[in-house]
């Protein structure tokens, strides 16, 4: 992972904030308040390095989830009438609160430090890096980066990734965000209204997180018969992408592409131990395996020891699954079965759980149970009775509630 001196990065960001004054801005407040509480929540500092705190952040239909160690940050993924408020849950103390250090704040407008944007916008990406949380916010066809420090002391508009008007697009959708230590990447699918909204092309933009470089297009592909919207993942200097037919990777320095042959590997996910999860789907099958970079070995789900009927379901190209890897397990969720199949890192089957495992934060698994987001200790995932911490309740469709006490709810 590329490491950058924090002091230099902060200096660059300050310059960028002065320089990036384009005409469409996300409405964020940088107002300071004299009634600031101290250390609520505490600021963390990490040895003057830019460090990716959560390579497995998650966005889903209920909320955005990210975090480190025992702290879990969450925010609504969609809003109909309320601003987007960021909450932090401390699983050690059991306390959950807004990420705002103002006293007597009602957390209901942009003057609140925890409000990322108002209800006219929407959040489409999030990442924790060093001592800041980076959000990608969409408002009126413009996607921008907003940074919020962990201490709830305010927020900053870093700059624009994409503006529909600048690229003269007919219509677009399907934004998919990836964020690494230096850049935010955004895939958009361009539609043609004259062909009843049929996809026309995939475009990937990138924007430097310190704001020193204007957004640029790094990949543009036509969608033709037999291909589909891109799946992509940024990893170790490459952008891996798959359109349903060809697996390729783009060198992020030279911007040259090459096809991925059988002696190479495709990246759908990864962990901090140089173990890759690959999951691609074409018209015939799902190809799912782990690749261990140190040994060069591939381990396939087809050799996992999972019973034949469940294996057939998970590898059926028409079935709906989600795959995910952390530093201990591989998780494959089946929408049809409503459960997650758990494997070790060499794809030996262990067991299944009736939860939708979304991501790992510290030693905690963030899961979806019905329409709620909960946390369980990873070491207890196979226990008969799980001790769950509730992070977010969905009271009714798109109406969410953050309990103050996340334990024993």
LOVEXTOR-659994 format. One record per residue (C-alpha): x, y, z. Coordinates in steps of 0.05 Angstrom, whole numbers, plus 5000, padded with zeros to 4 digits. Layout:
% residues N
XYZ ...
***
This chain:
% residues 409
500050005000 502950684980 504551115040 504751875039 507052365092 501052655127 504053345134 505253415060 498253155045 494953645092 498754215060 496453994991 489253925014 489454635042 491954904975 486654504939 481054784981 483155494962 483955314888 477754894876 472555434870 468355184812 461255414803 457454814831 458954644903 455954164953 453054585008 457454415068 458354845129 465254995158 462455445212 466155395278 462455425345 465055695410 461355155448 465554575424 465953965468 472953665478 474652975450 467652755430 468952315392 476552295400 481152455342 485951895322 492851995293 496651455256 504251555252 504052105198 501951615144 495951585099 492950935121 486850595092 482850435155 477450025123 478649685056 471949335063 467149915073 460049765051 454150115019 447449785016 440049955011 439450125085 445750525100 453150675090 457650305139 465150415152 469650415212 475950185248 477249755309 470849805351 468150445321 462750395268 460550995227 453850975192 449351425152 442951345112 444051115040 437851475015 433452025043 426652305027 426152895073 431752915124 439053125118 444552595118 447052545190 453352145206 453251715270 458851345306 457750725349 462950525401 462149775411 466449785474 462150285511 455650125475 454450855461 452251135393 451951875377 452452385321 459352585296 458453305319 462253655375 457554255382 453354325445 445854415439 445954225366 439553915339 443153565281 437853755231 441154255183 447754405149 450354815208 451054145245 457953845236 455053145229 450553335171 454353135108 449353425059 442053605056 436253195029 436953474959 443453084951 445252354960 451551984982 454451484933 461251314963 465051325029 472051145054 475951235119 483151445107 487851655164 484152175206 478652345156 472352055125 471652185050 464552205020 462652234948 456252654944 451652734884 447453354876 443953564811 448353154766 454853364800 459052884841 463853184892 468352964949 466853205020 471753065076 469753015149 474852935207 473552405259 472852925315 466553225286 469653915279 466954085210 467353875137 470754095073 468954085000 475053784966 472853824894 468853534836 469652844804 464252894752 459353404723 454153154673 453853824638 461453834625 461153184586 454753314546 451752644565 444652454544 443152114609 446951684658 446351254721 449250654757 454751044792 459750584827 465150884871 471950604890 476751004934 484050834947 489451214984 490351734929 484251754883 476751694880 474351294820 467351324791 464150864740 458051144705 453650804654 451451264597 444551154569 441451344502 434351594510 432851464437 433750714448 429050674509 434650784558 439150224532 446250254559 451050564510 457850594544 461650534609 466151114631 470851114691 473251784719 478351894773 479852494818 485752594865 483552624938 488153204954 484653624900 491153774861 488953454796 482753574754 478152974743 480052544683 477151974643 481651364648 477150844614 471550874564 468250264534 462250174488 456949684512 455449214454 451148584446 453548044494 456948534542 454348854605 455749424653 462749374681 464749044746 471249354771 476049374830 482249804843 488049414872 495649484876 496549974818 491449664772 484149734757 481149054743 474849044701 470048544669 464348664620 461447964619 465947744563 473147974573 477048044638 482248594635 486549044678 488549764668 495450004691 493650624731 500350954715 500850834640 493250754629 494650164584 490049554586 491648814579 487348194578 487747744639 489947054618 488946394655 495746444689 493747124719 488247314768 482147764770 480648194831 473648244860 475948334932 482248284974 484848285045 491048565078 494747895072 495447914996 489747424985 485147584927 477847394918 475547314846 468247244826 466047364755 459747154718 458547004645 452746674609 455245974628 457646004699 460346374759 467846314767 469546384841 476446274872 481646554919 488646714896 494546724944 499747194916 505346924960 504746214936 501446344869 496045824885 488745864866 483245534907 476445434875 469545414908 468144794865 473144414909 470544694975 466844085000 460244444998 454343974983 452743914909 445944254909 448344874946 454644904903 450444874840 446145454866 452145894884 455545794816 449245854774 449946474730 442646644742 443046624817 444047254859 450047234905 454847714939 462047514956 466647835006 473447685038 476847905103 483247685137 480147035163 474246815120 470946845052 463446985054 458546824998 451447065009 445646744971 439447174961 435446544943 437346175007 437646795052 444146595085 451646685081 456246095066 462946155102 469545875076 476745915099 481646295056 483345665016 475845585000 474544995046 467245015069 466145145144 458745295156 453045765138 449446305178 442646615169 445447315164 447747745106 455047885123 456748575094 463648755120 468748695175 470649265222 475949075273 473748405302 466448545285 462248305227 457248815202 451048435179 444148565152 438548215191 431848325157 432249085145 436749255204 444249335207 447448955265 454348785290 456748115318 463547885341 466747485285 469146955334 461946835355 458846795285 457646045289 454646055360 447445815369 445546465403 448847095376 450047715418 447948255368 449149005373 443949405333 447049965293 441050195252 433650015255 429350105194 422850345225 419350335158 421450385086 427150895081 425851145152 431650965198 433151015271 439851005307 439250745379 443451105431 445350455463 447649955411 448349375461 442548935484 437549255438 
***
